[in-house]
Amino acid sequence: MLRSWHLLFFVSTAVAAFTGNLNYFSPSKRHASLGVSISKVVKRTYANSPWDPSQLNFTHGVASGDPYDDSVILWTRAAPFSDNDKSNATVSGYVPLYDHSTEQYVAKSDAPVCVNWKISTSNSFEDVVDSGTVYTSSDVDYTVKVEAKKLKPSTTYYYQFSVCNSNNTSSIGRTKTIPTANDEVSEPVRIAVYSCSNYPFGFFNAYGNPVRKDSVDYVIHLGDYIYEYANGEYGWGNAYDRIPLPDRDIFTLYDYRKRLATYRTDLDLLANHQNFPWIPVWDDHEVADNTWRDGSSHANNTEQSFVMDGGVSVDQRKMNAARAYFEWMPIRQVDMDDNLRIWRNFQFGNLLDLVMLDTRQYDRSITDVYWNTEYLGEIYNDASRSLMGPRQEAWFYRTLRESSTRGATWRIIGNQIVFSRINSSLATGVDLPYNYDQWDGYQANRNRTFHTIYENNIGNNIFLAGDSHASWVSDLVWLDEHPYDPASGSGSMGVEFAGSAVSSPSPAGQNITIDATRAYSDWLVAANSELQWQDLYYRGYYELSISHEKVDAAYFGIPTTTLRNGYEIPLANFTVLAGENRLHRTDGSPAIGNVETGSLKGGTPIHSNLTHDTETGKWFTYTGP
């Protein structure tokens, strides 16, 4: 009887510990049955001792994300080896779509990994605000994701994980909560914005620079966190010892886990995750190139595609990718009726509402998959075409209206692709002048967005975009519907800041010269009235500083990704004053101060190569590769 009571106590304690790891849950709160069967995990492990702490390591650092005013998500991986779990059973056979259960097929982990965690207002952990004990196992690739609660708004915290009953600890992470929805925000909110990091194309220096400068509070990632290609297909990693693993096009659950783990070995990416809370969304390459609801550029639901892709269907591949992404990224498992929802919003006091969209995976109408471009040129204005699907569209428009009604000063919209109209016929030809994989291919969806903004007089809108591997800054204009003056910005209802890539190459070519990109940028700015600045040359990122009075945007270029260093070149600075709904003009220029490169409407860039070493703080003229 005593042993029975002892086992009952152990099992109940173990259930609580497993329950604390959010990665065991379904990504949908409305479909709890789609989570890992915790009771079965407990039954197979309760009689076994946990792993020897000396055999365990925190293999991929720590991370935090999706901050609220009173909680934040904390992440780590505690595993007996660096490699990833190779079982695909949880996403194969007859499991439901986007299922997270294990059933009888899982490659079982017979010994649990026990992990403690704690969070404090000091890095010495003198005042622990919240803490807990959780288990992890092979079922979730030994990842740990917990929600730290009892936190105060707008407060910096430090957190750490440790293997139970040992001195085996993770590195110390730093994170920060956001203001409460109705708080008066007096200090600017500082955000770094990233997209498109391609491992074999070079080092992720852009991730490390804000860490070395300690220049932001939060990070937004707009997608293409990983790429799905084999080495040599899109980037040659041999020159930098950066071969994406597994070295093949990825399709299985193991493949996506391993690719995420490989990217997470980059030291600057690790440092960024360790120091800032992330608010990420995926783009296409987290699954495959130019994905849409039912396919991608290299895959569709046909027999030929199935055979060419190693017997993995489009839906199966997306299931594998989505599960690995939720396991490895520090994001909340939001309420998803179909288990694929990643779109969500965050209220930063009365200062701003951050709206994160999914214009790729959720319910996107067919996109340009390279063989159908002429067809897209015929249907791009059809009313039925949507980047988001009707449910997300309705939520997006309602969120914009509610944000304006509640009195938030700014609406910051994070999405994957360039929103503004871009005539690129110099490259594509006059018969097909647009990139139909961007919002230009979904004209009706963009019209519905503009209709919501203009008809409800919703001002102070800032759209963020990635995907294009280039920098674009535009006034936000419903062309052909409302008058617009490119010189003054009159008629605009906001601004779009679209950023370059962390390391993925220029759309004009990896080895293109800066002079050649300037000529093309000059053509683009002249051909597009709302486009105020454009650069094709530099890899990089941008930072936003948001106050009630204005939004400042600072663009930074990375002079090289072939070497790991802290170098960056300030490229351009822009300001949007509250209520102006356009880029603020100074002496006819939409930029503030000198612009380093690209093409600027109403101004002339001055190329200096003046470079900041964020490691030492010194400035110099860059002359390297």
C-alpha positions as CSV (number, residue, x, y, z in Angstrom):
1,M,0.0,0.0,0.0
2,L,2.8,2.4,0.9
3,R,4.4,1.7,-2.5
4,S,1.0,2.4,-4.2
5,W,0.7,5.7,-2.5
6,H,4.3,6.5,-3.4
7,L,3.7,5.7,-7.0
8,L,0.5,7.7,-7.0
9,F,2.3,10.7,-5.6
10,F,5.1,10.4,-8.2
11,V,2.7,10.1,-11.1
12,S,0.6,13.1,-10.0
13,T,3.8,15.1,-9.6
14,A,5.1,14.0,-12.9
15,V,1.9,14.9,-14.7
16,A,2.1,18.4,-13.3
17,A,5.8,18.7,-14.4
18,F,5.0,17.5,-18.0
19,T,2.0,19.8,-18.1
20,G,4.2,22.8,-17.4
21,N,6.0,22.2,-20.7
22,L,3.7,23.9,-23.3
23,N,5.3,22.0,-26.1
24,Y,3.2,18.9,-25.1
25,F,0.0,20.8,-25.7
26,S,-1.9,21.0,-28.9
27,P,-1.3,24.2,-30.8
28,S,-5.1,24.7,-30.6
29,K,-6.8,25.3,-27.3
30,R,-10.1,24.3,-28.9
31,H,-8.7,20.9,-29.9
32,A,-6.9,19.6,-26.8
33,S,-7.0,16.1,-28.1
34,L,-4.4,17.0,-30.6
35,G,-1.7,17.4,-28.0
36,V,0.8,14.8,-26.8
37,S,-0.8,12.2,-24.5
38,I,0.9,13.3,-21.2
39,S,-0.6,10.4,-19.3
40,K,1.1,7.9,-21.6
41,V,4.4,9.7,-21.4
42,V,4.2,9.5,-17.6
43,K,3.2,5.8,-17.6
44,R,6.2,4.8,-19.6
45,T,8.7,7.0,-17.6
46,Y,7.5,7.0,-13.9
47,A,9.3,3.8,-13.0
48,N,12.6,5.0,-14.6
49,S,15.1,7.4,-13.1
50,P,15.6,10.7,-14.9
51,W,18.7,11.2,-17.0
52,D,22.0,11.5,-15.3
53,P,22.5,15.3,-15.2
54,S,26.1,14.9,-16.4
55,Q,24.8,13.4,-19.6
56,L,22.6,16.4,-20.4
57,N,23.3,19.7,-22.1
58,F,21.5,22.8,-23.0
59,T,22.3,22.3,-26.6
60,H,20.9,25.5,-28.2
61,G,20.9,28.2,-25.7
62,V,17.8,30.0,-24.4
63,A,15.1,32.2,-25.9
64,S,12.1,34.2,-25.0
65,G,9.1,35.5,-26.9
66,D,5.5,36.6,-27.3
67,P,5.7,39.0,-24.3
68,Y,2.5,40.1,-22.6
69,D,2.2,42.6,-19.8
70,D,2.2,39.9,-17.1
71,S,3.9,36.9,-18.7
72,V,6.4,35.7,-21.4
73,I,7.3,32.5,-23.1
74,L,10.7,31.0,-22.1
75,W,12.4,28.3,-24.2
76,T,15.4,26.0,-24.1
77,R,16.4,22.5,-25.2
78,A,17.8,20.0,-22.6
79,A,19.0,16.8,-24.3
80,P,21.4,13.9,-24.0
81,F,22.7,14.7,-27.5
82,S,22.8,17.5,-30.0
83,D,21.1,15.5,-32.8
84,N,17.3,15.6,-33.1
85,D,14.7,13.0,-32.6
86,K,14.4,11.0,-35.8
87,S,10.9,9.7,-35.4
88,N,8.3,10.9,-37.8
89,A,5.5,8.9,-36.3
90,T,3.7,11.8,-34.7
91,V,3.0,13.3,-38.1
92,S,2.4,10.2,-40.2
93,G,0.0,7.3,-40.5
94,Y,-3.6,8.2,-39.7
95,V,-3.1,11.0,-37.2
96,P,-5.4,14.0,-37.7
97,L,-4.2,17.0,-39.5
98,Y,-1.5,18.9,-37.5
99,D,-1.8,16.3,-34.8
100,H,0.6,16.5,-31.8
101,S,-0.3,13.1,-30.2
102,T,2.1,10.2,-29.8
103,E,-0.1,7.2,-29.6
104,Q,1.7,3.9,-29.9
105,Y,4.0,5.0,-32.7
106,V,6.4,7.3,-30.9
107,A,10.1,6.4,-30.6
108,K,9.8,6.4,-26.8
109,S,12.1,8.1,-24.4
110,D,12.1,5.8,-21.4
111,A,13.8,8.3,-19.1
112,P,12.4,11.8,-18.5
113,V,14.6,14.9,-18.6
114,C,13.8,17.0,-15.6
115,V,14.4,20.8,-15.9
116,N,13.9,23.6,-13.3
117,W,13.4,27.2,-14.4
118,K,13.3,30.6,-12.7
119,I,12.8,34.2,-13.5
120,S,13.9,37.3,-11.6
121,T,14.3,41.1,-11.9
122,S,18.0,40.6,-11.3
123,N,20.6,38.4,-13.0
124,S,21.8,37.3,-9.6
125,F,18.2,35.9,-9.0
126,E,17.9,37.4,-5.5
127,D,14.2,38.0,-6.0
128,V,12.7,35.1,-7.9
129,V,9.3,36.1,-9.3
130,D,8.2,32.8,-10.8
131,S,9.7,29.3,-11.1
132,G,8.8,25.8,-11.8
133,T,9.8,22.2,-12.7
134,V,9.0,20.6,-16.1
135,Y,9.9,17.4,-17.9
136,T,10.8,17.0,-21.5
137,S,11.4,14.0,-23.8
138,S,12.0,12.8,-27.3
139,D,8.3,13.4,-28.1
140,V,9.0,17.1,-28.4
141,D,12.6,16.8,-29.5
142,Y,13.7,17.5,-25.9
143,T,12.6,21.1,-26.2
144,V,11.2,23.1,-23.2
145,K,8.7,25.9,-23.5
146,V,7.1,27.5,-20.4
147,E,5.0,30.5,-19.6
148,A,6.6,32.7,-16.9
149,K,3.8,34.5,-15.1
150,K,3.3,36.9,-12.2
151,L,5.3,39.5,-14.1
152,K,5.0,43.3,-14.1
153,P,4.4,45.4,-17.2
154,S,7.3,47.1,-19.1
155,T,9.9,45.3,-16.9
156,T,13.2,43.7,-17.7
157,Y,13.6,40.1,-16.3
158,Y,16.4,37.5,-16.3
159,Y,15.7,33.8,-16.5
160,Q,17.7,30.5,-16.3
161,F,17.1,26.8,-16.7
162,S,18.8,24.0,-14.8
163,V,18.8,20.2,-14.8
164,C,17.0,19.0,-11.7
165,N,19.2,18.1,-8.7
166,S,22.4,19.4,-10.3
167,N,24.6,22.4,-11.0
168,N,24.1,21.9,-14.7
169,T,22.6,25.3,-15.8
170,S,21.8,27.1,-19.0
171,S,23.1,30.5,-19.8
172,I,21.1,33.4,-18.3
173,G,18.6,35.0,-20.6
174,R,17.1,38.5,-20.6
175,T,13.6,39.4,-21.6
176,K,11.0,42.2,-21.1
177,T,7.3,42.4,-20.7
178,I,5.1,44.9,-22.7
179,P,2.9,47.6,-21.2
180,T,-0.6,46.9,-20.0
181,A,-3.2,47.7,-22.7
182,N,-4.4,51.0,-21.1
183,D,-1.1,52.1,-19.7
184,E,0.2,55.6,-20.6
185,V,3.6,54.8,-22.2
186,S,6.1,57.5,-21.7
187,E,9.3,55.9,-23.0
188,P,9.9,55.0,-26.6
189,V,9.5,51.3,-27.6
190,R,12.5,50.1,-29.5
191,I,12.3,47.2,-31.9
192,A,14.7,45.5,-34.3
193,V,13.1,44.0,-37.5
194,Y,14.5,41.1,-39.3
195,S,13.8,38.7,-42.2
196,C,15.4,36.1,-44.5
197,S,18.4,34.5,-42.8
198,N,20.1,31.9,-45.1
199,Y,22.7,29.8,-43.3
200,P,25.0,28.9,-46.3
201,F,25.1,32.5,-47.6
202,G,27.1,33.6,-44.6
203,F,27.2,34.7,-41.0
204,F,24.2,36.3,-39.3
205,N,26.1,39.4,-38.1
206,A,22.9,41.5,-38.3
207,Y,21.4,39.5,-35.3
208,G,24.4,40.3,-33.1
209,N,24.7,44.0,-33.7
210,P,21.7,45.2,-31.6
211,V,23.0,42.9,-28.8
212,R,26.4,44.5,-28.9
213,K,24.8,48.0,-29.0
214,D,22.0,47.1,-26.5
215,S,19.8,49.2,-28.7
216,V,16.4,47.6,-28.7
217,D,13.8,46.1,-26.3
218,Y,12.1,43.6,-28.6
219,V,12.6,41.8,-31.9
220,I,10.2,41.2,-34.7
221,H,11.0,38.5,-37.2
222,L,8.9,38.6,-40.4
223,G,9.9,35.1,-41.6
224,D,12.3,33.0,-43.7
225,Y,14.0,32.1,-40.4
226,I,15.3,29.1,-42.2
227,Y,15.5,27.9,-45.8
228,E,14.6,24.4,-47.0
229,Y,17.3,23.8,-49.7
230,A,20.2,21.4,-49.8
231,N,23.7,23.0,-49.8
232,G,24.5,24.4,-53.2
233,E,20.9,24.9,-54.3
234,Y,20.6,28.4,-52.9
235,G,23.9,29.2,-51.2
236,W,27.2,27.4,-51.0
237,G,28.1,26.9,-47.3
238,N,31.4,25.1,-47.8
239,A,33.4,28.3,-48.0
240,Y,32.2,29.3,-44.5
241,D,31.8,25.8,-42.9
242,R,28.1,26.6,-42.9
243,I,26.4,23.6,-44.6
244,P,22.7,23.4,-43.8
245,L,21.8,20.0,-42.2
246,P,20.5,17.6,-43.2
247,D,22.3,18.3,-46.5
248,R,19.2,17.8,-48.7
249,D,15.9,19.4,-49.4
250,I,14.0,18.9,-46.2
251,F,10.6,17.2,-46.0
252,T,10.3,15.1,-42.8
253,L,9.8,16.2,-39.2
254,Y,13.4,15.2,-38.4
255,D,14.5,17.3,-41.4
256,Y,12.8,20.4,-40.1
257,R,14.0,19.9,-36.6
258,K,17.6,19.4,-37.7
259,R,17.5,22.4,-40.0
260,L,16.2,24.7,-37.2
261,A,18.8,23.2,-34.8
262,T,21.6,23.9,-37.4
263,Y,20.6,27.6,-37.8
264,R,20.4,27.9,-34.0
265,T,24.2,27.2,-33.8
266,D,25.0,30.7,-35.3
267,L,26.5,32.6,-32.4
268,D,24.9,35.9,-33.2
269,L,21.4,34.3,-33.5
270,L,21.9,32.6,-30.2
271,A,22.9,35.9,-28.6
272,N,19.9,37.7,-30.0
273,H,17.5,35.1,-28.7
274,Q,19.2,35.2,-25.3
275,N,18.9,39.0,-24.9
276,F,15.6,40.0,-26.5
277,P,12.1,38.6,-26.5
278,W,11.0,37.7,-30.1
279,I,7.7,38.2,-31.8
280,P,8.1,36.1,-35.0
281,V,5.9,34.8,-37.8
282,W,6.8,32.5,-40.6
283,D,7.1,33.3,-44.3
284,D,7.3,30.6,-47.1
285,H,10.8,29.0,-46.6
286,E,9.9,27.7,-43.1
287,V,8.0,25.2,-45.3
288,A,9.1,25.7,-49.0
289,D,9.6,28.3,-51.7
290,N,6.5,30.4,-52.6
291,T,4.0,28.4,-50.6
292,W,0.3,28.9,-50.7
293,R,-2.6,27.0,-49.3
294,D,-2.2,23.9,-51.4
295,G,1.3,23.9,-52.7
296,S,4.6,25.7,-53.4
297,S,6.8,26.5,-56.3
298,H,8.2,22.9,-56.4
299,A,5.4,20.9,-55.0
300,N,1.7,20.4,-55.5
301,N,-0.8,17.7,-54.8
302,T,-0.2,15.6,-57.9
303,E,1.3,12.2,-58.3
304,Q,4.3,13.6,-60.1
305,S,5.1,16.0,-57.3
306,F,4.6,13.3,-54.7
307,V,7.2,11.1,-56.5
308,M,9.7,13.9,-57.0
309,D,9.5,14.9,-53.4
310,G,10.3,11.5,-51.9
311,G,6.8,10.4,-51.2
312,V,5.8,13.4,-49.0
313,S,2.7,15.3,-49.9
314,V,2.2,19.0,-49.7
315,D,0.0,18.7,-46.6
316,Q,2.3,16.3,-44.9
317,R,5.3,18.5,-45.5
318,K,3.5,21.5,-44.0
319,M,2.5,19.4,-41.0
320,N,6.1,18.5,-40.4
321,A,7.3,22.1,-40.7
322,A,4.6,23.5,-38.5
323,R,5.3,21.1,-35.7
324,A,9.0,21.7,-35.7
325,Y,8.5,25.4,-35.8
326,F,6.2,25.4,-32.8
327,E,8.6,23.2,-30.9
328,W,11.7,25.4,-31.6
329,M,10.3,29.0,-31.6
330,P,9.5,30.9,-28.4
331,I,5.9,31.6,-29.4
332,R,2.5,31.1,-27.8
333,Q,0.2,28.4,-29.0
334,V,-2.6,30.7,-29.9
335,D,-6.2,29.7,-30.3
336,M,-6.2,28.0,-33.8
337,D,-9.4,26.5,-35.0
338,D,-7.5,24.6,-37.7
339,N,-4.2,24.3,-35.8
340,L,-2.3,26.4,-38.3
341,R,-3.0,29.9,-36.9
342,I,0.0,32.0,-36.1
343,W,-1.6,35.5,-36.7
344,R,-2.0,37.4,-33.5
345,N,-1.7,40.9,-32.0
346,F,-0.1,42.6,-29.0
347,Q,-1.2,45.8,-27.3
348,F,1.7,48.0,-26.1
349,G,-0.2,50.2,-23.7
350,N,-1.9,53.2,-25.4
351,L,1.1,53.6,-27.6
352,L,0.7,51.0,-30.3
353,D,-1.0,47.8,-31.4
354,L,1.3,45.3,-33.1
355,V,-0.6,43.1,-35.6
356,M,1.2,40.1,-36.9
357,L,-0.2,38.6,-40.1
358,D,0.2,35.2,-41.9
359,T,0.1,36.0,-45.6
360,R,1.7,32.7,-46.5
361,Q,0.7,29.4,-44.9
362,Y,-2.8,30.0,-43.5
363,D,-5.2,30.3,-46.4
364,R,-3.5,32.0,-49.3
365,S,-4.9,31.8,-52.8
366,I,-2.5,30.4,-55.5
367,T,0.6,32.5,-55.9
368,D,3.3,32.8,-58.6
369,V,5.0,29.4,-58.8
370,Y,7.0,30.4,-61.8
371,W,5.2,28.4,-64.5
372,N,1.9,30.3,-64.0
373,T,3.0,33.9,-64.1
374,E,0.9,34.8,-67.2
375,Y,-2.1,33.3,-65.5
376,L,-1.5,35.4,-62.4
377,G,-1.3,38.4,-64.6
378,E,-4.8,37.7,-65.7
379,I,-6.4,37.0,-62.3
380,Y,-4.5,39.2,-59.9
381,N,-7.4,41.6,-59.5
382,D,-10.1,38.9,-59.0
383,A,-12.2,39.7,-56.0
384,S,-11.9,36.1,-54.7
385,R,-8.1,36.3,-54.3
386,S,-6.8,36.6,-50.7
387,L,-3.5,36.4,-49.0
388,M,-5.1,35.5,-45.7
389,G,-8.4,33.8,-46.3
390,P,-11.7,35.2,-45.2
391,R,-11.4,34.4,-41.4
392,Q,-8.0,36.2,-41.0
393,E,-9.0,39.1,-43.2
394,A,-12.1,39.7,-41.1
395,W,-10.0,39.6,-37.9
396,F,-7.4,41.9,-39.4
397,Y,-9.9,44.6,-40.4
398,R,-11.7,44.3,-37.1
399,T,-8.4,44.6,-35.2
400,L,-7.5,47.8,-37.1
401,R,-10.9,49.3,-36.3
402,E,-10.8,48.3,-32.7
403,S,-7.2,49.7,-32.3
404,S,-8.3,53.1,-33.7
405,T,-11.4,53.1,-31.5
406,R,-9.5,52.3,-28.3
407,G,-7.2,55.2,-29.0
408,A,-3.8,53.5,-29.6
409,T,-1.5,56.1,-31.2
410,W,0.0,53.7,-33.8
411,R,-0.9,50.6,-35.7
412,I,2.2,48.5,-36.6
413,I,1.4,45.7,-39.1
414,G,4.0,43.0,-39.4
415,N,3.5,41.0,-42.6
416,Q,5.8,38.9,-44.8
417,I,5.7,40.6,-48.2
418,V,5.9,44.1,-49.7
419,F,2.5,45.8,-49.4
420,S,2.9,48.8,-51.7
421,R,2.5,48.7,-55.5
422,I,5.9,48.1,-57.2
423,N,6.2,48.4,-60.9
424,S,9.2,46.2,-61.7
425,S,8.7,46.0,-65.4
426,L,12.4,46.8,-66.1
427,A,13.1,43.2,-64.9
428,T,9.7,41.5,-65.6
429,G,8.6,43.1,-68.9
430,V,5.8,45.6,-69.5
431,D,3.2,42.8,-70.0
432,L,3.7,41.5,-66.5
433,P,4.9,44.5,-64.6
434,Y,4.4,43.2,-61.0
435,N,5.7,40.6,-58.6
436,Y,2.5,38.5,-58.2
437,D,3.9,36.8,-55.2
438,Q,3.6,40.1,-53.3
439,W,0.5,42.1,-52.5
440,D,0.5,43.2,-56.1
441,G,-0.8,39.7,-57.0
442,Y,-3.7,40.1,-54.6
443,Q,-5.1,43.5,-55.6
444,A,-8.6,42.9,-54.2
445,N,-7.2,42.0,-50.8
446,R,-5.1,45.2,-50.8
447,N,-8.2,47.2,-51.8
448,R,-10.2,45.7,-49.0
449,T,-7.4,46.7,-46.6
450,F,-7.2,50.3,-48.0
451,H,-11.0,50.5,-47.9
452,T,-11.0,49.7,-44.2
453,I,-8.3,52.3,-43.5
454,Y,-9.7,55.1,-45.6
455,E,-13.4,54.6,-44.9
456,N,-12.8,54.4,-41.2
457,N,-10.3,57.3,-41.2
458,I,-7.7,55.0,-39.5
459,G,-4.4,56.9,-39.4
460,N,-0.9,56.4,-38.1
461,N,-0.4,53.0,-39.9
462,I,3.0,51.5,-40.2
463,F,3.4,48.4,-42.4
464,L,6.5,46.2,-42.0
465,A,7.6,43.7,-44.6
466,G,10.5,41.4,-45.4
467,D,10.8,38.6,-48.1
468,S,12.3,40.7,-50.9
469,H,15.9,40.8,-49.7
470,A,15.9,44.5,-50.5
471,S,14.9,47.8,-48.7
472,W,11.8,49.7,-49.7
473,V,10.3,52.8,-47.9
474,S,7.0,54.1,-49.3
475,D,4.1,56.3,-48.4
476,L,1.0,54.2,-47.9
477,V,-1.3,55.1,-50.7
478,W,-4.4,53.8,-52.4
479,L,-3.4,54.7,-55.9
480,D,-6.0,55.5,-58.5
481,E,-8.6,55.9,-55.7
482,H,-7.3,58.8,-53.7
483,P,-5.1,61.7,-54.9
484,Y,-1.5,61.6,-53.9
485,D,1.4,64.1,-54.1
486,P,4.8,62.3,-54.1
487,A,6.6,65.5,-53.2
488,S,4.7,66.3,-50.0
489,G,3.1,62.9,-49.2
490,S,-0.4,64.4,-49.2
491,G,-3.0,61.7,-49.6
492,S,-1.1,59.0,-47.8
493,M,-2.5,57.1,-44.8
494,G,0.7,55.7,-43.4
495,V,4.2,54.4,-44.3
496,E,5.7,51.1,-45.3
497,F,9.1,50.1,-44.0
498,A,10.3,46.9,-45.9
499,G,13.7,45.6,-44.9
500,S,16.5,43.6,-46.5
501,A,17.7,40.2,-45.6
502,V,20.0,39.0,-42.8
503,S,22.1,37.1,-45.3
504,S,20.0,36.0,-48.3
505,P,21.3,37.6,-51.5
506,S,20.0,40.6,-53.4
507,P,17.2,40.0,-55.8
508,A,19.5,41.6,-58.4
509,G,22.1,38.9,-57.9
510,Q,24.6,37.8,-55.2
511,N,27.6,39.4,-57.0
512,I,26.0,42.5,-58.4
513,T,28.0,45.7,-57.9
514,I,26.8,48.6,-55.9
515,D,26.8,50.9,-59.0
516,A,24.6,48.5,-60.9
517,T,22.1,48.3,-58.0
518,R,22.0,52.1,-57.8
519,A,21.0,52.4,-61.4
520,Y,18.2,49.9,-60.9
521,S,17.1,51.6,-57.7
522,D,16.9,54.9,-59.6
523,W,14.6,53.3,-62.2
524,L,12.4,51.8,-59.5
525,V,12.0,55.1,-57.5
526,A,11.2,57.0,-60.7
527,A,8.6,54.4,-61.9
528,N,6.7,54.2,-58.6
529,S,5.3,57.5,-57.2
530,E,4.9,56.3,-53.6
531,L,8.3,54.7,-53.4
532,Q,10.6,57.2,-51.6
533,W,13.8,55.2,-51.0
534,Q,15.0,51.9,-52.3
535,D,18.2,49.9,-52.0
536,L,19.1,46.5,-53.5
537,Y,22.7,46.2,-52.4
538,Y,23.1,45.7,-48.7
539,R,22.0,42.9,-46.4
540,G,20.9,44.1,-43.0
541,Y,18.0,45.1,-40.7
542,Y,16.3,48.1,-39.3
543,E,15.4,49.5,-36.0
544,L,12.2,51.3,-34.9
545,S,11.9,53.8,-32.1
546,I,8.2,54.4,-31.4
547,S,6.8,57.2,-29.2
548,H,3.5,59.0,-29.1
549,E,5.0,61.9,-31.1
550,K,6.8,59.9,-33.9
551,V,8.2,56.7,-35.3
552,D,11.9,56.8,-36.2
553,A,13.3,54.1,-38.5
554,A,17.0,53.5,-38.9
555,Y,18.3,51.2,-41.6
556,F,21.6,49.4,-41.2
557,G,23.6,47.6,-43.9
558,I,26.0,44.7,-43.3
559,P,29.1,45.3,-45.4
560,T,29.9,41.6,-45.5
561,T,28.5,38.2,-44.4
562,T,31.5,36.2,-45.4
563,L,33.2,37.0,-42.1
564,R,31.8,37.1,-38.6
565,N,32.2,40.6,-37.2
566,G,30.2,43.5,-35.7
567,Y,30.4,45.9,-38.6
568,E,27.4,47.9,-39.9
569,I,26.9,50.9,-42.1
570,P,24.1,53.4,-41.3
571,L,22.2,53.5,-44.5
572,A,19.2,55.8,-44.0
573,N,16.9,57.3,-41.4
574,F,13.3,58.2,-41.6
575,T,10.6,59.8,-39.4
576,V,6.9,59.6,-39.3
577,L,5.2,62.3,-37.2
578,A,2.0,61.3,-35.5
579,G,-1.0,62.6,-37.5
580,E,1.0,63.3,-40.7
581,N,0.4,59.8,-42.1
582,R,3.4,60.0,-44.4
583,L,7.2,60.3,-44.3
584,H,8.2,63.6,-42.8
585,R,9.9,65.8,-45.3
586,T,12.8,68.0,-44.5
587,D,13.9,70.5,-47.2
588,G,12.0,68.3,-49.7
589,S,13.7,65.1,-48.7
590,P,11.7,62.2,-47.1
591,A,14.9,61.1,-45.3
592,I,16.4,62.5,-42.2
593,G,20.1,63.4,-42.8
594,N,22.4,61.7,-45.2
595,V,21.4,58.6,-47.2
596,E,24.3,56.2,-47.8
597,T,23.1,54.3,-50.8
598,G,20.2,53.3,-53.1
599,S,17.9,55.9,-54.6
600,L,16.1,58.7,-52.8
601,K,13.2,60.7,-54.1
602,G,14.0,64.4,-53.6
603,G,17.6,63.8,-52.6
604,T,20.9,62.3,-53.5
605,P,22.7,59.6,-51.6
606,I,26.3,60.2,-50.6
607,H,28.3,57.1,-50.5
608,S,30.9,57.1,-47.7
609,N,31.4,53.5,-46.4
610,L,31.5,55.0,-42.9
611,T,31.2,51.9,-40.8
612,H,30.5,51.3,-37.1
613,D,32.2,48.4,-35.3
614,T,29.5,47.4,-32.8
615,E,32.1,45.3,-30.9
616,T,34.5,48.1,-30.1
617,G,32.4,51.2,-30.8
618,K,34.9,52.6,-33.2
619,W,34.1,54.1,-36.6
620,F,36.1,53.6,-39.8
621,T,35.9,53.5,-43.6
622,Y,35.2,49.9,-44.7
623,T,37.4,48.7,-47.6
624,G,37.1,45.0,-47.1
625,P,35.3,42.3,-49.2
